[in-house]
C-alpha cells in the first residue's frame, strides 16, 4: 500500500548506483559504478552514467536505447519497441511500480526485514509468471526502504546461479533534473551503429 501511495507522486530520481555481476562457476565478479537519473512521464526516461571502471552512458528513451562508449567514440543504437515493457519492468522494478502491475508479472513473497546502511528494508522475493522471463531470470529479490518505499538493493538470479546485484545510495527524489540530462553528449564525430 505504501509503495502504491508513493508511485503516483514519483516524478524524478537521481542516485548513485553500483552493478555487480557475479559468475558463480568461476567465482568471478565485475563491478560498475556511476549515477542513474530517472524522469517519470508517459514514457519514462532513464540515463545511467557509469564512471568506473570505464566511462559508459546508457540512455533509455521511448522505445529506444543508446549506449555511448567514449573509449572508442561509438554510439550503439537499439530498437526496443518489441521489448520496451520488459526493459522498463526490470529497470524500474520498484521505482513507482504499482503493486497490481507487479502481481500480474510476478508471484510475490514477503521474506522479512533487514537493516541496510542504517535503513530498515522490507525484503520481497519475486518469481516471474512468464515462462520466457523465467528462462532468463528465476527470481528477483528487492530490498525496499521502509522510509522512502523505494528500492535500495535488487538481486536478479539467472537459472545457472549467476546473479546481478544492484545497490542504490544517495537517493534524491522529486528534485528538478534538466531535460539536457537525458541526452548523450558525444562528440559530433562519434560513430553511430544500429544494433540488432
Secondary structure, DSSP 8 states (H G I E B T S, - for coil): -HHHHHHTT--EEEEEEEEEEEETTTTEEEEEEEEEEEE-SSS-EEEEEEEESS-EEEEEETTEEEEEETTTTEEEEEE-TTTHHHHHHHHTTTSS--HHHHHHHEEEEEEEEEEETTEEEEEEEEEESSHHHHTT-SEEEEEEETTT-SEEEEEEE-TTS-EEEEEEEEEEES----GGGGS----TT-EEEE--
